[in-house]
Amino acid sequence: MDANKRVDLLKDEYVMLQHFYEDIDQKGLNIKNWSITVALASVGAGFIYHKNVFLLGMGTAIIFWILEAYWRGLSYFFVVRIKDIEAAFANETQDKETPLQVYATWERAFEKKKDQTLRYMFKFSSLLPHVAIALINLLLYFFGGSLLPSK
């Protein structure tokens, strides 16, 4: 393969990977939106019906937190390839870099680093709003009883 074709393929691969990365980020924002929506519904339902609904709200916040961390953990493996391509262009070795190696790079990085969900659970971008929602629901479960309507 000639050098110009190789460079063009690397550029295309880089753009595709950037789109993947942005899509994963968008999914993370959608997960946050759903978490907030379910939290508002659970808080309202907890005040109207029964305080145990606050526990349900806490549980769903934790599930959304894990789900978002999982998605963000997947993005790590795309970043490995993005960095490889950027380094090739920065070092002017792009004519030696093999294009179209997304899966091979992803698989090698996964074998080396394994699942990144737990690591991403404790990054600030994944903590909010899920942990705050879980804590608010837990506090409402224990201390919100006085705010509930008497039956």
N, C-alpha and C positions, 0 to 999 in steps of 0.2 A: 504494500500500500504506500502510495507516495505521501510525502510530508504534508502537503496542503490538504489532502483528503483526511488524513489523520487529525489535523488541527480542526478542520470543520466538524468532524464527528465528535471531537472532545468538546467543542463549543456547544454543539447540540445537546450532548449528554449533560453538560453543566446547566444549561437552561432548563432541561427537563427535571434535573435534580432540584433546582431552585423552586420549580413549580410544585414538586412533591413536598418539599420542605414547607412551603407556604400553605399547601393544602392541609398538612398535618397541623400546622399552627391554627388554621381556620377551624379544624375539627376540635382542637383544644378550646377555642373560644365558644364553639357551639356547646361543648360539654359544660363549660362554666355557665352559659345561659340556661341550659336545662337544669343545672343544679340550683341556680337561684330561683327559677320558676317553681320547682318542686319544693324548695325550702319555704317560699312564701305560702304555697298551698298548705304545706304541713303545719306551719305556724298558725295560719288562720283556722285550719280544721282542728288543731289541738286546742285552741281557745274555745271553739264552738262545741266540739264533741267530747273529747276525752284527752287527758294528758298523755296517754300512751302513744298518741299520734306524734308527739315530739320525738319519741324514740325511733319511730319509723322515719321521720325527717332526718334524724342523726344518721341512721343506717344508710339512707339513700345518699347523703352527703359523702359518706365514707366510700361508697361504691363509685360515685362520680369522681372522687379524688383518685382512686385506684385506676379508673378508666382513663382519666386524663394523663396520669403518670405513665401508663402503658403506651398511649399514643406518643407522648413526648419521648419516651424511651426508644420507640421505633425510629424517631427522627434522628437519633444519635448515629445510627448506622448509615443513613444517607449522608450525614455530615462528614463521615470518614472519607467517602468518595469525593465529595465536594472539595474537601481540603487537599486530597491527592491531586485533583485537576488544577486547583489554584496554585499549588506548589510547583506543578509542572510548568505552568505559565510564568510564575514568578522567577523560577530558576532557568527559564528558557530551555527546558527539556521536553516541551510539549510534543516535539517530533519523535520522541522516544517513548512517550506514554501510550499504552495500549488503550484505545477507546472502547466504549460499550462494555464496561466491566462493572456495571452496577450490582448485579446479583453476586458475582464472584467476590467483590469487595465487601458487600453486605454480609455474605456468609462467613468470610474470614474474620470480619470484625465481631460478628455474633459468636463465633467459636471462641474467640479470644476473650471477649468481655461478658458474654452471656446476657441474660435478660437485664435490662436497665430500669425496669419499673420501680424497684425499691429506691434506687438512686434518685430518680426523678420525682418520687413522692415527696422528698424533702428539699426540693428546690423551691424557692420562694414563688416562682411563677405557677407552680402546681399546688402549692399550699392554699392559696387564696382562690376563691372564697370558701372552698370546701371545709377546711378545718374550722374557720370562723362559724360557718353554718352548723357544723356538728356540735361545737361548743355552745352556741346559742340555744340549740334545741335541747342539749343536755341540761343547761341551766334552767331553761323553761320547764323541763320535766320536773326538776327538783324544787325550784323556787317559784314557778309560775302558777302553782295551785291556787294561791290567794287571788290571782287575777281571773281565774276561771269563773264562769257564772255558776251560781248555786242551783242545784236541781232539786 
